[in-house]
């Protein structure tokens, strides 16, 4: 069939399906795009021509639309995607950050940036970056550091191997992430006689990888020998849909459960074994038990510094790590005893191996006591009243109490992910959507849009700081265009409060982290706060906006918002430094070794003391 490369690409994407546990799903829902000269007459023409079932979504910032596409895939458990196309140069480079976000989080994201002419005849063209060391280098080479697969299609027949390899990576649970297929603008319009078998329906099977007998027996033996095992529920439990299996496993062997950001919500917060979030942004119950555990069973976690407290969180000198992960790269971290397998398959087989051993963990009353104490602590945080304004934790608590159990909470960066992992109470799986692999500011609104596309019948609430809103809120306009009602809970503390806290906690006075006017007398950014009416910005987009300064106004706004059909933004003015504190955790950052400040010197000494308590690898 004689088609342009772009026309063949669209037909190919329209015919890709995935199968998981016997359920077949169309993989590519549509394409996000911002058209420019590098794609509008290529991929744009192919989309406009029709003859396909792909939906076109109009983005308004390339990074923003790619983050929305990533959120769509994440909420769909990586089994449906929206591809993204852009022009060359600035448009293409805008998606590099989103590629890093997707790869860090192990989420499939297909990027189709326009590229310079393969024939090179009109070079240098508008928006082309020229490198005198090599004419083959373009802006799209920037993707190589943040993609799991990268290709440049310089002849139309190359599309076939490029697409098949792209799909291989996008549908691989262990290797998935961002995929970049760079599309030279001349080749997008060139034709080739594509064979029918390239364009026909193709099903990609996402099979559950089973553990080996050796791995199962090793895991069962480690658990049977432990007295105080601790279970970490990570994102792999989410994508495996293994939440019931993990809960039953914990119940059978009386093992306390802790959660990563990606694993939170799989087990109801009410469950007596659920100790909540673990690590730097975790709570007192999980972190307290982590220090005592003699076996840490990590299921589907990348064991990042935030989960392990920079390898400091497991203080028992005899502690062992057992890591269950579909990715061998992740399963071997921290010198773990590894089980390279799907979470549900592995837990099922390990349970069978343990079944005749009459095993039960020996925590005594410690689990109940730790859980009860932290439940009371969350209640306290949710009821804090301040004389100088609305507390961030109180506002978060009122939102948490109000929204429906099946509503979806979204977040990404700043102090809010910490408050949410510690305090947010999720009762149902897939209602807590946190991007924390990259902690990318600006994801919040874009992510909420992608989640809404994935779950149009659910209310979506995104917790967004004022700093993140200023970074990127273009897709709020896209939400208006698409009649996608999202609820933006904008917490305005007049600065980057999370980083200010980090700065102050390491001995440095506040500098460059609050939104202050420049002082004409000092020449420094130490003048008064520069206020922003975020509600007015939202109203300008066509959203319903609420101005909130106290609990009563927040409750009234929440009640009214459920009646609305357009996106809603809550401009919530919260008191400075009213977020939650850390609980029995430590995070290693590079403190200045030499300083004239006594507080910085003390922070450096404290860091050195904690490094001695941490594992080296």
Order of alpha helices (4+ residues) and beta strands (2+ residues): beta-alpha-beta-beta-beta-alpha-beta-alpha-beta-alpha-alpha-beta-beta-alpha-beta-beta-alpha-beta-alpha-beta-alpha-alpha-beta-beta-alpha-beta-alpha-beta-alpha-beta-alpha-alpha-alpha-beta-alpha-beta-alpha-beta-alpha-alpha-beta-alpha-alpha-beta-alpha-beta-alpha
